[in-house]
Amino acid sequence: MFKFLSAVKKEYLLLLRDKAGIIILFIMPMVLIVIMSLMQEVGWSAIAKDPKVEILLVNNDKDSLGINMEKGLRNSGYFTVRDSVDKMPVTIKSARAAVKRGDYLIAIVVPEGITKSMRSNVRVAVAKTLAGFGMFNPNLLKSLAQKGADTVTIFFDPTIKNVFKNAVVSSIKEFNYRSETGMIFRAFNNEMAKQFPAYKPENIEFRESLQFKEVFPNYVEQEAIPTTVQHNVPAWAIFAMFFIIIPLTGSMIKEREEGSLSRLLSMPVAYINLLLAKVTVYFFVCLVQSFLMIFSGIFILPYFNIPSLVIGDHVTALFIMTVMTALAALGYGLLVGTISTTHQQAAAFGAVSIIILAAIGGIWVPVYLMPTVMRQVALISPLNWAITGFYNIFLRQGGLITILVPATKLLAFFLVSILITYIYRKIKSPLNI
């Protein structure tokens, strides 16, 4: 034990002497979180939240259909309805020109008299229906003429996605169907009252008889999309822990190149103790990195008008995920440092491999924004396993059960890395000669 503690002290003193390295390990990741969160906040909000698009509305119909359509658009939560352009009431011409210039993505034109035409057509349809029951009123049909369908014109910017365009058209059709169905109800009641004077219809408004219930797998009725804080804090904490490979491999190769490893091995101390000493010191470095990252998410980011990170009640699960991520990072660092023969090899391969694993693992761009093929590729990255576990804690408020799979994968990755390192050292000398 004394030999192990002496090796730990040696690693600690070496790390403490490298002031620039300490700044890189602790300060730079905190700065990175702040910068990335500030850069992504606006764009991230557009992705994570329901889009709210500005539309122009030319409501030339001041009757019930035009009023209901405008009310429905304003209350939908997806649109900001504008009825003026350059402080002037919007017209068909100005609306078309504004969409053509790209100032607005959508402009809707409700024609004048559309409600009146719909009422007329509904009354004719009701009269013809009642005629089939022998309650035909010839005077009614003579005074009413069946009109063709009126047209609601929608101007779309050519860059708008088809999915959103179809959603807009469907919403407008739904407002129309509701208004038309209500008119049919009232027309039937009024006509029945004319045919049967004793019939006293109640003022019944049409209500939909079918409702839809949305159920989400996590039993929370909102889509689970992380905020900038929920993504950036764990993402860059994971990246920082795995980037420990640079100082860790540098320390291992420096000992070999300077000959200090030869002197250490000449003493009665096992090589495994020297490796475990490095793991111990850098393990605590990873823990401190994670603490500083979480501290930044809770206390520093709010100063930049970014929401604070909410840890929740699952501190134990958070600690376990941090430990498993640190072990996986250290296992990979030991493997690269053991196999590499020069500092340039370790630095180049270690840095590039971590960047690639981070890119495909969802550290820079969340996995749910990736194409289907890349989502499958992401599953091989240990950084993806780590961020999945942190998502389960921060985003889904999950406990120990929800992190069982990613934590187990990270532990297995650490054990496999150590096993390969051990086998390699059994085959080849620790000095790589």
C-alpha atoms as one frame of an Amber mdcrd trajectory, in Angstrom:
protein
   0.000   0.000   0.000   2.869   2.372   0.824   4.340   1.809  -2.655   0.971
   2.538  -4.257   0.469   5.723  -2.220   3.977   6.860  -3.104   3.204   6.345
  -6.793  -0.027   8.336  -6.373   1.900  11.169  -4.687   4.389  11.153  -7.559
   1.605  11.486 -10.143  -0.077  14.213  -8.105   3.117  16.284  -7.885   3.771
  15.906 -11.617   0.256  17.084 -12.413   0.484  19.987  -9.961   3.653  21.296
 -11.565   1.948  21.645 -14.943   0.044  24.902 -14.403  -0.951  25.245 -18.050
  -2.219  21.674 -18.066  -4.390  22.338 -15.009  -5.937  25.374 -16.711  -6.707
  23.298 -19.786  -8.179  20.474 -17.701 -10.399  22.585 -15.464 -10.964  26.098
 -16.824 -11.195  25.530 -20.568 -14.141  23.068 -20.375 -16.118  25.577 -18.296
 -15.436  28.295 -20.871 -16.437  25.863 -23.622 -19.802  25.174 -21.986 -20.610
  28.879 -21.738 -19.553  29.622 -25.322 -21.371  26.647 -26.862 -24.536  27.309
 -24.854 -24.585  30.951 -25.938 -24.002  30.007 -29.581 -26.710  27.363 -29.615
 -29.404  28.992 -27.485 -31.332  30.712 -30.293 -31.099  27.909 -32.827 -31.695
  25.280 -30.160 -34.900  26.974 -29.031 -36.200  26.815 -32.580 -35.607  23.055
 -32.588 -36.587  22.185 -29.044 -39.717  24.300 -28.951 -42.711  24.320 -31.251
 -42.044  26.763 -34.101 -44.078  29.965 -34.091 -44.294  31.337 -37.620 -45.405
  34.834 -38.544 -48.221  34.782 -41.094 -50.146  37.515 -42.874 -53.937  37.331
 -42.739 -56.155  39.239 -45.147 -59.587  38.746 -43.558 -62.053  40.308 -45.962
 -64.877  38.273 -44.447 -66.016  39.907 -41.220 -68.630  37.226 -40.549 -68.446
  34.049 -38.457 -66.193  31.939 -40.730 -63.530  34.634 -41.114 -63.710  35.489
 -37.408 -63.441  31.816 -36.343 -60.549  31.199 -38.721 -58.606  34.190 -37.413
 -59.350  33.239 -33.810 -58.252  29.660 -34.427 -54.968  30.744 -36.003 -54.187
  33.127 -33.157 -55.030  30.568 -30.456 -53.229  27.639 -32.069 -49.881  28.588
 -30.513 -48.028  27.956 -33.780 -48.629  31.263 -35.537 -48.164  34.948 -34.940
 -50.912  36.551 -37.011 -50.143  39.927 -38.624 -52.776  42.047 -40.338 -50.512
  44.899 -41.465 -47.391  45.384 -43.583 -45.183  48.432 -43.025 -47.826  49.824
 -40.634 -50.471  49.663 -43.369 -53.474  47.280 -43.388 -52.521  44.228 -45.400
 -54.174  43.660 -48.777 -54.048  40.795 -51.250 -51.451  42.651 -53.292 -49.220
  43.605 -50.351 -49.510  40.108 -48.837 -48.448  38.474 -52.090 -45.537  40.884
 -52.467 -44.385  40.319 -48.863 -44.275  36.537 -49.343 -42.548  36.948 -52.689
 -39.825  39.066 -51.042 -39.362  36.429 -48.362 -40.505  38.717 -45.529 -43.185
  36.179 -44.557 -43.479  32.467 -45.218 -47.285  32.356 -45.364 -50.134  34.701
 -46.247 -53.813  33.698 -46.038 -56.577  35.522 -47.893 -60.176  34.972 -46.717
 -62.539  36.316 -49.439 -65.407  38.675 -48.754 -68.854  37.081 -48.311 -67.558
  33.542 -47.766 -69.733  33.059 -44.672 -72.824  34.319 -46.488 -72.223  31.921
 -49.385 -71.689  29.015 -47.014 -74.929  29.764 -45.160 -76.802  29.894 -48.467
 -75.415  26.548 -49.604 -76.134  24.956 -46.239 -79.755  26.101 -46.336 -80.216
  24.655 -49.824 -78.658  21.343 -48.750 -80.871  21.180 -45.656 -84.000  21.988
 -47.696 -83.217  19.219 -50.180 -82.620  16.768 -47.362 -85.950  17.610 -45.700
 -87.673  17.298 -49.066 -86.881  13.608 -48.931 -89.052  13.357 -45.818 -92.008
  15.107 -47.490 -91.240  18.430 -45.836 -90.372  20.234 -49.041 -90.784  23.988
 -49.099 -90.803  25.015 -52.792 -90.658  28.718 -51.960 -87.403  28.160 -50.087
 -85.661  26.473 -53.011 -86.907  29.036 -55.504 -85.398  31.893 -53.518 -82.020
  30.220 -53.011 -79.424  29.389 -55.634 -76.672  26.789 -55.056 -73.274  28.459
 -55.369 -69.910  26.955 -56.092 -67.252  26.594 -53.418 -65.485  29.786 -52.391
 -61.695  29.855 -52.369 -59.369  30.693 -49.489 -56.047  31.637 -51.070 -52.791
  30.752 -49.310 -49.480  32.193 -50.486 -46.473  30.042 -49.539 -42.799  30.880
 -49.690 -41.108  28.221 -51.871 -38.598  27.401 -49.109 -41.249  26.210 -46.653
 -41.256  22.485 -45.944 -44.102  20.368 -47.311 -44.845  18.940 -43.875 -45.450
  22.389 -42.407 -47.375  23.513 -45.489 -49.717  20.526 -45.181 -50.188  21.255
 -41.475 -51.262  24.844 -42.256 -53.744  23.731 -44.919 -55.136  21.036 -42.600
 -55.629  23.576 -39.791 -57.543  25.965 -42.062 -59.708  23.125 -43.369 -60.473
  22.103 -39.797 -61.669  25.636 -38.941 -63.891  25.538 -42.040 -65.383  22.127
 -41.215 -66.225  23.205 -37.682 -67.965  26.354 -38.876 -69.835  24.530 -41.643
 -70.991  21.739 -39.329 -72.281  24.279 -36.818 -74.215  26.043 -39.587 -75.812
  22.729 -40.641 -76.960  22.067 -37.073 -78.519  25.502 -36.762 -80.134  25.317
 -40.237 -81.782  21.981 -39.427 -83.114  23.318 -36.139 -84.500  26.465 -37.782
 -86.143  24.545 -40.629 -87.679  22.001 -38.263 -89.097  24.873 -36.240 -90.734
  26.257 -39.401 -92.237  22.883 -40.313 -93.379  22.095 -36.771 -94.431  25.202
 -34.840 -94.645  23.179 -31.642 -90.957  22.244 -31.957 -88.847  24.441 -29.717
 -85.176  23.693 -30.488 -82.612  24.257 -27.801 -79.594  26.377 -28.568 -77.256
  23.420 -29.065 -73.745  24.089 -30.337 -71.973  21.384 -32.270 -69.328  19.565
 -30.279 -66.886  16.961 -31.507 -67.783  13.452 -30.377 -64.264  12.072 -30.874
 -61.249  13.110 -28.857 -57.603  12.129 -29.181 -55.354  11.284 -26.276 -51.591
  11.603 -26.613 -49.505   9.311 -24.390 -45.725   9.578 -24.239 -43.465   6.685
 -23.140 -42.100   8.625 -20.182 -45.638   9.477 -19.034 -44.925  13.178 -19.439
 -47.125  14.884 -22.020 -44.361  16.709 -23.817 -41.689  15.657 -26.259 -38.401
  14.888 -24.556 -35.978  17.245 -26.272 -33.050  18.538 -24.197 -32.451  22.230
 -23.686 -29.054  23.766 -24.411 -28.085  23.312 -20.759 -29.339  19.729 -20.531
 -27.267  18.857 -23.585 -24.143  20.997 -23.278 -23.321  20.374 -19.611 -23.166
  16.564 -19.818 -21.896  16.591 -23.424 -18.829  18.722 -22.762 -18.233  17.130
 -19.372 -18.014  13.783 -21.174 -15.795  15.292 -23.861 -13.481  16.793 -21.226
 -13.226  13.503 -19.342 -12.353  11.569 -22.495  -9.919  14.267 -23.554  -7.959
  13.373 -20.424  -6.290  10.983 -22.853  -3.896  13.779 -23.885  -2.227  14.452
 -20.504  -2.547  10.795 -19.441  -0.805   9.349 -22.500   1.665  12.225 -22.436
   2.630  11.306 -18.884   3.035   7.621 -19.754   5.192   8.218 -22.826   7.254
  10.942 -21.160   8.258   8.475 -18.454   9.398   6.007 -21.106  11.290   8.574
 -23.207  13.054  10.240 -20.257  14.029   6.919 -18.686  12.142   7.489 -15.424
  10.039   4.379 -16.068  13.200   2.260 -16.241  14.300   3.583 -12.849  10.822
   2.968 -11.394  10.754  -0.606 -12.678  14.186  -1.224 -11.142  12.554  -0.700
  -7.756  10.463  -3.403  -6.037   7.166  -2.068  -7.397   4.792  -3.774  -9.824
   4.006  -2.072 -13.122   0.291  -2.446 -12.401   0.705  -0.249  -9.312   2.176
   2.508 -11.459  -0.789   2.308 -13.835  -3.325   2.262 -10.981  -1.642   5.331
  -9.480  -2.190   7.218 -12.724  -5.800   6.004 -12.857  -6.390   7.166  -9.285
  -5.024  10.676  -9.805  -6.721  11.265 -13.135  -9.939   9.709 -11.854 -10.202
  12.501  -9.292  -9.347  14.981 -12.039 -12.373  13.698 -13.985 -14.583  14.032
 -10.910 -13.458  17.624 -10.371 -14.077  18.375 -14.056 -17.627  17.037 -13.779
 -18.275  19.038 -10.627 -17.088  22.243 -12.287 -19.242  21.548 -15.346 -22.360
  21.010 -13.254 -21.461  24.091 -11.203 -21.285  26.083 -14.442 -24.678  24.795
 -15.544 -26.323  25.688 -12.242 -24.686  28.992 -11.303 -22.756  30.510 -14.228
 -25.014  30.008 -17.268 -27.994  31.861 -15.675 -25.858  35.034 -15.734 -26.016
  34.801 -19.540 -29.828  34.484 -19.574 -29.625  30.728 -20.130 -31.849  28.488
 -17.965 -30.166  26.887 -14.989 -29.447  23.156 -14.964 -31.862  21.172 -12.800
 -30.251  18.065 -11.339 -33.334  16.612  -9.706 -33.374  14.080  -6.888 -31.243
  11.392  -8.523 -27.827  12.454  -7.246 -26.723   8.849  -6.744 -27.474   7.987
 -10.359 -25.602  11.120 -11.471 -22.557  10.137  -9.404 -22.549   6.585 -10.775
 -22.783   7.816 -14.368 -19.892  10.211 -13.719 -17.773   7.424 -12.223 -18.478
   5.026 -15.091 -17.749   7.694 -17.695 -14.464   8.572 -15.974 -13.432   4.902
 -15.841 -14.239   4.411 -19.519 -12.195   7.500 -20.425  -9.240   6.377 -18.293
  -9.370   2.833 -19.657  -9.208   4.148 -23.199  -6.373   6.531 -22.255  -4.322
   3.720 -20.704  -4.842   1.554 -23.789  -3.726   4.274 -26.216  -0.799   5.278
 -24.006   0.351   1.681 -23.700   0.228   0.875 -27.409   1.654   4.194 -28.657
   5.421   4.384 -29.015   5.852   8.155 -29.320   4.196  11.235 -27.897   3.181
  12.355 -31.382   1.405   9.062 -32.022  -0.533   9.210 -28.778  -1.483  12.879
 -29.122  -2.557  12.620 -32.752  -4.443   9.336 -32.527  -5.922  10.115 -29.115
  -7.210  13.559 -30.044  -8.556  12.555 -33.467 -10.223   9.382 -32.178 -11.962
  11.259 -29.352 -13.162  13.943 -31.770 -14.554  11.258 -34.107 -16.252   9.373
 -31.260 -17.680  12.663 -29.981 -18.967  13.650 -33.413 -20.727  10.363 -34.108
 -21.793   9.949 -30.481 -24.009  13.023 -30.293 -21.733  15.372 -28.352 -21.650
  18.127 -30.957 -24.935  17.417 -32.725 -27.628  15.515 -30.775 -28.340  12.065
 -32.161 -32.036  12.786 -32.805 -31.002  15.419 -35.388 -28.834  12.937 -37.283
 -29.853  10.855 -40.315 -31.028   7.297 -39.658 -27.699   5.765 -40.703 -25.720
   7.976 -38.324 -28.086   7.124 -35.485 -27.086   3.500 -35.898 -23.392   4.384
 -36.111 -23.691   6.448 -32.914 -24.465   3.300 -30.928 -20.824   2.170 -31.155
 -19.466   5.290 -29.448 -18.878   5.124 -25.675 -19.504   8.867 -25.554 -23.006
   8.159 -26.843 -23.574   5.628 -24.063 -22.474   8.241 -21.551 -24.670  11.062
 -22.834 -27.641   8.698 -23.045 -27.261   7.984 -19.339 -27.009  11.674 -18.474
 -30.066  12.407 -20.653 -32.006   9.838 -18.652 -31.128  11.730 -15.470 -31.427
  15.375 -16.531 -34.116  15.101 -19.186 -36.269  12.175 -18.136 -35.680  12.494
 -14.372 -34.744   8.818 -14.278 -33.058   6.965 -11.447 -30.713   4.008 -11.140
 -32.811   1.726 -13.342 -32.696   4.119 -16.305 -28.871   4.320 -16.292 -28.301
   0.584 -15.839 -27.669  -0.177 -19.524 -25.373   2.784 -20.400 -23.458   2.479
 -17.115 -22.938  -1.252 -17.712 -21.669  -0.593 -21.244 -19.169   1.978 -19.958
 -17.939  -0.373 -17.233 -17.550  -3.164 -19.783 -15.610  -0.791 -22.058 -13.258
   0.044 -19.155 -12.699  -3.624 -18.281 -12.070  -4.603 -21.912  -9.587  -1.729
 -22.307  -7.731  -2.795 -19.164  -7.727  -6.424 -20.318  -6.271  -5.517 -23.715
  -3.657  -3.319 -21.990  -2.734  -6.205 -19.665  -2.441  -8.710 -22.529  -0.341
  -6.287 -24.570   2.013  -5.751 -21.641   2.350  -9.518 -21.162   3.469  -9.761
 -24.782   5.624  -6.645 -24.949   7.879  -4.867 -22.466   6.447  -1.834 -20.609
   9.258   0.185 -22.163   7.961  -0.600 -25.700  11.418  -1.743 -26.775
